[in-house]
Amino acid sequence: MDHPIACPNCKIPTKHYQSQSHYGTPIILDQCQSCGGLWFDGMELLQVKIGEADNITFNRDALTRYKTILSNPLYCPRNGTQLTEFEDPNFPTDLIIDYCVACGGF
């Protein structure tokens, strides 16, 4: 298991949470305990099993509190590349998603 990364927003270490992929293999997600932000390495965001969000035990309180982006721009916690805002008309407009063009993390 990788060591926790630092949150791109708060710069504090994240906590690991385990999820399942469509194929039944484990996926380790990182969540900031301060702002609630989640980090998905590579293509993990697209591999999480449908409906799995209800089964992941993570800090839902932190995730649902009002958030302020403390760092602007944000940088990838894996390689330091400046993150790019991800926009998708199928996602809620108040959901902030950034991704790394170098490693594919979200």
VMD Tcl script that builds the backbone (N, CA, C; Angstrom):
set m [mol new atoms 318]
animate dup $m
set s [atomselect $m all]
$s set {name element resname resid chain x y z} {
  {N N MET 1 A 0.850 -1.173 0.000}
  {CA C MET 1 A 0.000 0.000 0.000}
  {C C MET 1 A 0.895 1.237 0.000}
  {N N ASP 2 A 0.564 2.172 -0.837}
  {CA C ASP 2 A 1.312 3.431 -0.896}
  {C C ASP 2 A 1.130 4.208 0.399}
  {N N HIS 3 A 2.095 5.071 0.662}
  {CA C HIS 3 A 1.962 5.980 1.800}
  {C C HIS 3 A 0.912 7.031 1.453}
  {N N PRO 4 A 0.234 7.570 2.470}
  {CA C PRO 4 A -0.742 8.628 2.194}
  {C C PRO 4 A -0.084 9.810 1.475}
  {N N ILE 5 A -0.843 10.433 0.626}
  {CA C ILE 5 A -0.374 11.611 -0.098}
  {C C ILE 5 A -0.816 12.854 0.664}
  {N N ALA 6 A -0.333 14.002 0.268}
  {CA C ALA 6 A -0.792 15.268 0.847}
  {C C ALA 6 A -1.945 15.789 -0.002}
  {N N CYS 7 A -2.980 16.283 0.652}
  {CA C CYS 7 A -4.133 16.853 -0.045}
  {C C CYS 7 A -3.676 18.024 -0.915}
  {N N PRO 8 A -4.077 18.072 -2.187}
  {CA C PRO 8 A -3.691 19.203 -3.048}
  {C C PRO 8 A -4.213 20.543 -2.528}
  {N N ASN 9 A -5.313 20.510 -1.783}
  {CA C ASN 9 A -5.913 21.736 -1.281}
  {C C ASN 9 A -5.354 22.143 0.086}
  {N N CYS 10 A -5.368 21.226 1.040}
  {CA C CYS 10 A -4.990 21.547 2.423}
  {C C CYS 10 A -3.530 21.257 2.761}
  {N N LYS 11 A -2.887 20.436 1.946}
  {CA C LYS 11 A -1.469 20.068 2.147}
  {C C LYS 11 A -1.245 19.177 3.373}
  {N N ILE 12 A -2.292 18.534 3.893}
  {CA C ILE 12 A -2.125 17.611 5.010}
  {C C ILE 12 A -2.230 16.177 4.503}
  {N N PRO 13 A -1.651 15.197 5.212}
  {CA C PRO 13 A -1.717 13.806 4.759}
  {C C PRO 13 A -3.157 13.300 4.675}
  {N N THR 14 A -3.408 12.499 3.674}
  {CA C THR 14 A -4.735 11.918 3.481}
  {C C THR 14 A -4.820 10.587 4.225}
  {N N LYS 15 A -6.021 10.058 4.328}
  {CA C LYS 15 A -6.264 8.758 4.942}
  {C C LYS 15 A -6.714 7.798 3.842}
  {N N HIS 16 A -6.260 6.543 3.911}
  {CA C HIS 16 A -6.633 5.534 2.924}
  {C C HIS 16 A -8.007 4.933 3.224}
  {N N TYR 17 A -8.763 4.694 2.157}
  {CA C TYR 17 A -10.030 3.967 2.232}
  {C C TYR 17 A -10.056 2.983 1.077}
  {N N GLN 18 A -10.618 1.810 1.308}
  {CA C GLN 18 A -10.643 0.786 0.268}
  {C C GLN 18 A -12.007 0.714 -0.389}
  {N N SER 19 A -12.004 0.557 -1.708}
  {CA C SER 19 A -13.200 0.396 -2.502}
  {C C SER 19 A -12.994 -0.822 -3.406}
  {N N GLN 20 A -14.004 -1.166 -4.174}
  {CA C GLN 20 A -13.890 -2.291 -5.104}
  {C C GLN 20 A -14.090 -1.793 -6.532}
  {N N SER 21 A -13.372 -2.414 -7.457}
  {CA C SER 21 A -13.541 -2.093 -8.873}
  {C C SER 21 A -14.620 -2.988 -9.458}
  {N N HIS 22 A -14.959 -2.751 -10.729}
  {CA C HIS 22 A -15.942 -3.601 -11.416}
  {C C HIS 22 A -15.461 -5.049 -11.433}
  {N N TYR 23 A -14.147 -5.234 -11.404}
  {CA C TYR 23 A -13.550 -6.558 -11.537}
  {C C TYR 23 A -13.328 -7.230 -10.188}
  {N N GLY 24 A -13.723 -6.573 -9.092}
  {CA C GLY 24 A -13.577 -7.147 -7.768}
  {C C GLY 24 A -12.221 -6.925 -7.121}
  {N N THR 25 A -11.337 -6.210 -7.809}
  {CA C THR 25 A -10.028 -5.922 -7.221}
  {C C THR 25 A -10.127 -4.677 -6.355}
  {N N PRO 26 A -9.343 -4.622 -5.288}
  {CA C PRO 26 A -9.419 -3.450 -4.404}
  {C C PRO 26 A -8.814 -2.201 -5.035}
  {N N ILE 27 A -9.389 -1.068 -4.689}
  {CA C ILE 27 A -8.886 0.248 -5.086}
  {C C ILE 27 A -8.685 1.023 -3.786}
  {N N ILE 28 A -7.511 1.614 -3.626}
  {CA C ILE 28 A -7.226 2.405 -2.434}
  {C C ILE 28 A -7.431 3.879 -2.777}
  {N N LEU 29 A -8.387 4.506 -2.102}
  {CA C LEU 29 A -8.683 5.917 -2.308}
  {C C LEU 29 A -8.069 6.724 -1.171}
  {N N ASP 30 A -7.758 7.980 -1.441}
  {CA C ASP 30 A -7.192 8.880 -0.444}
  {C C ASP 30 A -8.199 9.987 -0.172}
  {N N GLN 31 A -8.451 10.262 1.123}
  {CA C GLN 31 A -9.364 11.347 1.479}
  {C C GLN 31 A -8.709 12.265 2.494}
  {N N CYS 32 A -8.858 13.568 2.253}
  {CA C CYS 32 A -8.394 14.580 3.195}
  {C C CYS 32 A -9.387 14.648 4.355}
  {N N GLN 33 A -8.889 14.575 5.579}
  {CA C GLN 33 A -9.752 14.621 6.758}
  {C C GLN 33 A -10.173 16.043 7.101}
  {N N SER 34 A -9.573 17.035 6.455}
  {CA C SER 34 A -9.942 18.423 6.699}
  {C C SER 34 A -11.026 18.882 5.729}
  {N N CYS 35 A -10.727 18.874 4.431}
  {CA C CYS 35 A -11.686 19.380 3.444}
  {C C CYS 35 A -12.575 18.280 2.859}
  {N N GLY 36 A -12.229 17.003 3.098}
  {CA C GLY 36 A -13.048 15.902 2.605}
  {C C GLY 36 A -12.747 15.497 1.181}
  {N N GLY 37 A -11.831 16.216 0.517}
  {CA C GLY 37 A -11.511 15.906 -0.868}
  {C C GLY 37 A -11.020 14.474 -1.039}
  {N N LEU 38 A -11.394 13.865 -2.158}
  {CA C LEU 38 A -10.982 12.503 -2.496}
  {C C LEU 38 A -9.991 12.553 -3.645}
  {N N TRP 39 A -8.977 11.682 -3.619}
  {CA C TRP 39 A -8.019 11.563 -4.713}
  {C C TRP 39 A -8.098 10.155 -5.272}
  {N N PHE 40 A -8.265 10.077 -6.603}
  {CA C PHE 40 A -8.294 8.813 -7.327}
  {C C PHE 40 A -7.051 8.766 -8.205}
  {N N ASP 41 A -6.160 7.802 -7.981}
  {CA C ASP 41 A -4.980 7.634 -8.832}
  {C C ASP 41 A -5.393 7.128 -10.205}
  {N N GLY 42 A -4.589 7.475 -11.210}
  {CA C GLY 42 A -4.797 6.951 -12.564}
  {C C GLY 42 A -6.249 6.994 -12.970}
  {N N MET 43 A -6.759 5.869 -13.375}
  {CA C MET 43 A -8.143 5.786 -13.837}
  {C C MET 43 A -9.079 5.189 -12.783}
  {N N GLU 44 A -8.688 5.245 -11.510}
  {CA C GLU 44 A -9.511 4.660 -10.444}
  {C C GLU 44 A -10.929 5.210 -10.428}
  {N N LEU 45 A -11.096 6.488 -10.727}
  {CA C LEU 45 A -12.426 7.094 -10.719}
  {C C LEU 45 A -13.370 6.337 -11.649}
  {N N LEU 46 A -12.848 5.884 -12.785}
  {CA C LEU 46 A -13.680 5.175 -13.765}
  {C C LEU 46 A -13.792 3.685 -13.469}
  {N N GLN 47 A -12.963 3.169 -12.559}
  {CA C GLN 47 A -12.965 1.743 -12.248}
  {C C GLN 47 A -13.821 1.380 -11.040}
  {N N VAL 48 A -14.212 2.376 -10.237}
  {CA C VAL 48 A -14.993 2.074 -9.037}
  {C C VAL 48 A -16.312 1.439 -9.456}
  {N N LYS 49 A -16.638 0.350 -8.808}
  {CA C LYS 49 A -17.853 -0.411 -9.097}
  {C C LYS 49 A -19.092 0.466 -8.905}
  {N N ILE 50 A -20.048 0.372 -9.810}
  {CA C ILE 50 A -21.286 1.140 -9.712}
  {C C ILE 50 A -21.992 0.778 -8.409}
  {N N GLY 51 A -22.415 1.782 -7.662}
  {CA C GLY 51 A -23.085 1.577 -6.384}
  {C C GLY 51 A -22.131 1.410 -5.216}
  {N N GLU 52 A -20.841 1.347 -5.481}
  {CA C GLU 52 A -19.846 1.118 -4.434}
  {C C GLU 52 A -19.738 2.285 -3.460}
  {N N ALA 53 A -20.095 3.484 -3.875}
  {CA C ALA 53 A -19.987 4.659 -2.996}
  {C C ALA 53 A -20.748 4.443 -1.692}
  {N N ASP 54 A -21.846 3.719 -1.729}
  {CA C ASP 54 A -22.619 3.463 -0.517}
  {C C ASP 54 A -21.901 2.508 0.435}
  {N N ASN 55 A -20.950 1.721 -0.081}
  {CA C ASN 55 A -20.250 0.731 0.734}
  {C C ASN 55 A -18.910 1.216 1.276}
  {N N ILE 56 A -18.406 2.333 0.770}
  {CA C ILE 56 A -17.110 2.832 1.216}
  {C C ILE 56 A -17.297 3.543 2.552}
  {N N THR 57 A -16.504 3.171 3.527}
  {CA C THR 57 A -16.547 3.830 4.827}
  {C C THR 57 A -15.499 4.933 4.806}
  {N N PHE 58 A -15.915 6.144 4.511}
  {CA C PHE 58 A -15.000 7.277 4.523}
  {C C PHE 58 A -15.659 8.408 5.296}
  {N N ASN 59 A -14.956 9.489 5.486}
  {CA C ASN 59 A -15.437 10.600 6.293}
  {C C ASN 59 A -16.468 11.404 5.494}
  {N N ARG 60 A -17.728 10.998 5.583}
  {CA C ARG 60 A -18.800 11.668 4.835}
  {C C ARG 60 A -19.049 13.069 5.352}
  {N N ASP 61 A -18.839 13.271 6.660}
  {CA C ASP 61 A -19.000 14.598 7.256}
  {C C ASP 61 A -18.080 15.614 6.583}
  {N N ALA 62 A -16.811 15.249 6.466}
  {CA C ALA 62 A -15.833 16.146 5.843}
  {C C ALA 62 A -16.189 16.394 4.385}
  {N N LEU 63 A -16.689 15.369 3.717}
  {CA C LEU 63 A -17.016 15.477 2.294}
  {C C LEU 63 A -18.196 16.413 2.038}
  {N N THR 64 A -19.137 16.479 2.969}
  {CA C THR 64 A -20.352 17.259 2.729}
  {C C THR 64 A -20.329 18.662 3.326}
  {N N ARG 65 A -19.281 18.989 4.111}
  {CA C ARG 65 A -19.172 20.354 4.641}
  {C C ARG 65 A -18.853 21.330 3.513}
  {N N TYR 66 A -19.222 22.596 3.709}
  {CA C TYR 66 A -18.887 23.638 2.745}
  {C C TYR 66 A -17.376 23.686 2.564}
  {N N LYS 67 A -16.933 23.780 1.325}
  {CA C LYS 67 A -15.503 23.744 1.026}
  {C C LYS 67 A -15.016 25.070 0.452}
  {N N THR 68 A -13.793 25.391 0.800}
  {CA C THR 68 A -13.108 26.526 0.221}
  {C C THR 68 A -11.826 26.008 -0.387}
  {N N ILE 69 A -11.549 26.411 -1.605}
  {CA C ILE 69 A -10.285 26.033 -2.227}
  {C C ILE 69 A -9.222 26.951 -1.635}
  {N N LEU 70 A -8.296 26.354 -0.882}
  {CA C LEU 70 A -7.261 27.129 -0.198}
  {C C LEU 70 A -6.066 27.406 -1.092}
  {N N SER 71 A -5.788 26.470 -1.994}
  {CA C SER 71 A -4.626 26.590 -2.873}
  {C C SER 71 A -5.103 26.786 -4.298}
  {N N ASN 72 A -4.577 27.784 -4.953}
  {CA C ASN 72 A -4.943 28.002 -6.349}
  {C C ASN 72 A -3.710 28.513 -7.069}
  {N N PRO 73 A -3.174 27.804 -8.019}
  {CA C PRO 73 A -3.694 26.546 -8.552}
  {C C PRO 73 A -3.386 25.360 -7.637}
  {N N LEU 74 A -4.039 24.229 -7.953}
  {CA C LEU 74 A -3.799 22.976 -7.245}
  {C C LEU 74 A -2.760 22.169 -8.022}
  {N N TYR 75 A -1.986 21.357 -7.293}
  {CA C TYR 75 A -0.944 20.546 -7.919}
  {C C TYR 75 A -1.133 19.075 -7.571}
  {N N CYS 76 A -0.807 18.204 -8.500}
  {CA C CYS 76 A -0.934 16.761 -8.332}
  {C C CYS 76 A -0.118 16.301 -7.122}
  {N N PRO 77 A -0.747 15.536 -6.222}
  {CA C PRO 77 A -0.020 15.055 -5.056}
  {C C PRO 77 A 0.984 13.947 -5.377}
  {N N ARG 78 A 0.924 13.397 -6.565}
  {CA C ARG 78 A 1.835 12.326 -6.971}
  {C C ARG 78 A 3.073 12.856 -7.691}
  {N N ASN 79 A 2.895 13.895 -8.537}
  {CA C ASN 79 A 4.045 14.338 -9.343}
  {C C ASN 79 A 4.228 15.850 -9.432}
  {N N GLY 80 A 3.372 16.626 -8.791}
  {CA C GLY 80 A 3.541 18.072 -8.764}
  {C C GLY 80 A 3.064 18.829 -9.990}
  {N N THR 81 A 2.454 18.147 -10.957}
  {CA C THR 81 A 1.916 18.810 -12.149}
  {C C THR 81 A 0.696 19.657 -11.766}
  {N N GLN 82 A 0.583 20.850 -12.353}
  {CA C GLN 82 A -0.586 21.685 -12.089}
  {C C GLN 82 A -1.838 20.963 -12.566}
  {N N LEU 83 A -2.854 20.894 -11.689}
  {CA C LEU 83 A -4.099 20.212 -12.042}
  {C C LEU 83 A -4.955 21.093 -12.944}
  {N N THR 84 A -5.730 20.433 -13.790}
  {CA C THR 84 A -6.617 21.085 -14.744}
  {C C THR 84 A -8.058 20.831 -14.324}
  {N N GLU 85 A -8.895 21.863 -14.399}
  {CA C GLU 85 A -10.298 21.691 -14.032}
  {C C GLU 85 A -10.980 20.740 -15.013}
  {N N PHE 86 A -11.746 19.808 -14.469}
  {CA C PHE 86 A -12.486 18.829 -15.270}
  {C C PHE 86 A -13.941 19.248 -15.295}
  {N N GLU 87 A -14.478 19.379 -16.484}
  {CA C GLU 87 A -15.880 19.771 -16.615}
  {C C GLU 87 A -16.626 18.699 -17.392}
  {N N ASP 88 A -17.783 18.319 -16.878}
  {CA C ASP 88 A -18.626 17.321 -17.531}
  {C C ASP 88 A -20.072 17.736 -17.286}
  {N N PRO 89 A -20.875 17.885 -18.339}
  {CA C PRO 89 A -22.256 18.323 -18.155}
  {C C PRO 89 A -23.104 17.321 -17.371}
  {N N ASN 90 A -22.613 16.091 -17.187}
  {CA C ASN 90 A -23.358 15.068 -16.450}
  {C C ASN 90 A -23.096 15.121 -14.940}
  {N N PHE 91 A -22.136 15.920 -14.506}
  {CA C PHE 91 A -21.791 16.031 -13.093}
  {C C PHE 91 A -22.487 17.262 -12.514}
  {N N PRO 92 A -22.800 17.241 -11.217}
  {CA C PRO 92 A -23.402 18.427 -10.584}
  {C C PRO 92 A -22.491 19.645 -10.750}
  {N N THR 93 A -23.077 20.817 -10.952}
  {CA C THR 93 A -22.292 22.029 -11.201}
  {C C THR 93 A -21.496 22.474 -9.980}
  {N N ASP 94 A -21.914 22.073 -8.770}
  {CA C ASP 94 A -21.176 22.479 -7.571}
  {C C ASP 94 A -20.075 21.477 -7.189}
  {N N LEU 95 A -19.883 20.454 -7.987}
  {CA C LEU 95 A -18.835 19.466 -7.750}
  {C C LEU 95 A -17.550 19.946 -8.417}
  {N N ILE 96 A -16.500 20.108 -7.617}
  {CA C ILE 96 A -15.218 20.584 -8.138}
  {C C ILE 96 A -14.334 19.377 -8.406}
  {N N ILE 97 A -13.949 19.205 -9.659}
  {CA C ILE 97 A -13.090 18.078 -10.038}
  {C C ILE 97 A -11.911 18.620 -10.827}
  {N N ASP 98 A -10.713 18.238 -10.402}
  {CA C ASP 98 A -9.493 18.586 -11.105}
  {C C ASP 98 A -8.769 17.292 -11.447}
  {N N TYR 99 A -7.992 17.301 -12.513}
  {CA C TYR 99 A -7.249 16.105 -12.880}
  {C C TYR 99 A -5.840 16.459 -13.315}
  {N N CYS 100 A -5.005 15.426 -13.293}
  {CA C CYS 100 A -3.610 15.574 -13.673}
  {C C CYS 100 A -3.418 15.023 -15.085}
  {N N VAL 101 A -2.968 15.865 -15.986}
  {CA C VAL 101 A -2.758 15.429 -17.368}
  {C C VAL 101 A -1.567 14.466 -17.477}
  {N N ALA 102 A -0.670 14.478 -16.494}
  {CA C ALA 102 A 0.516 13.620 -16.542}
  {C C ALA 102 A 0.219 12.185 -16.081}
  {N N CYS 103 A -0.502 12.033 -14.949}
  {CA C CYS 103 A -0.721 10.680 -14.409}
  {C C CYS 103 A -2.157 10.205 -14.529}
  {N N GLY 104 A -3.092 11.099 -14.884}
  {CA C GLY 104 A -4.485 10.701 -15.030}
  {C C GLY 104 A -5.259 10.666 -13.728}
  {N N GLY 105 A -4.659 11.141 -12.628}
  {CA C GLY 105 A -5.356 11.150 -11.344}
  {C C GLY 105 A -6.422 12.238 -11.299}
  {N N PHE 106 A -7.440 12.008 -10.469}
  {CA C PHE 106 A -8.552 12.963 -10.277}
  {C C PHE 106 A -8.641 13.331 -8.813}
}
mol reanalyze $m
mol bondsrecalc $m
mol representation Tube
mol addrep $m
